[in-house]
């Protein structure tokens, strides 16, 4: 049993993964279409021979990459990244959800354990710290760049 990379048309990864799994082949155990991996679907199967039989019938599947991948190579796709990853104190962000949607702010503190960021709104007359979830902001300007 191994993990194989199936080449797909861009933006069709999830569709291809769903079609591979919906075939209910005994030789195929799982399919993964991570957001961070463009044009590929990772498939766990008994051997690569099963792909010769099914890929012609699956639209947007363009073939299998030669060789197997190891679990170590795909492991990082299996655990979710925290929303605050890539955000640093001092970054300029825009709030994209909540009551302050559309406001610009500067990051004051990051709590990775809770996946929250404390920001200070720019246009506020009195600087008030506001704590929001990491998925409610978008980085506009980072001091690290």
Secondary structure as UniProt FT lines:
FT   STRAND          2..8
FT   TURN            10..11
FT   HELIX           13..22
FT   TURN            26..27
FT   STRAND          28..32
FT   TURN            35..36
FT   TURN            38..39
FT   STRAND          40..45
FT   HELIX           49..54
FT   HELIX           55..57
FT   TURN            59..60
FT   STRAND          61..64
FT   HELIX           71..78
FT   TURN            83..86
FT   TURN            89..90
FT   STRAND          92..95
FT   TURN            99..102
FT   STRAND          104..111
FT   TURN            112..115
FT   STRAND          116..121
FT   STRAND          129..133
FT   HELIX           134..136
FT   STRAND          137..141
FT   TURN            143..144
//
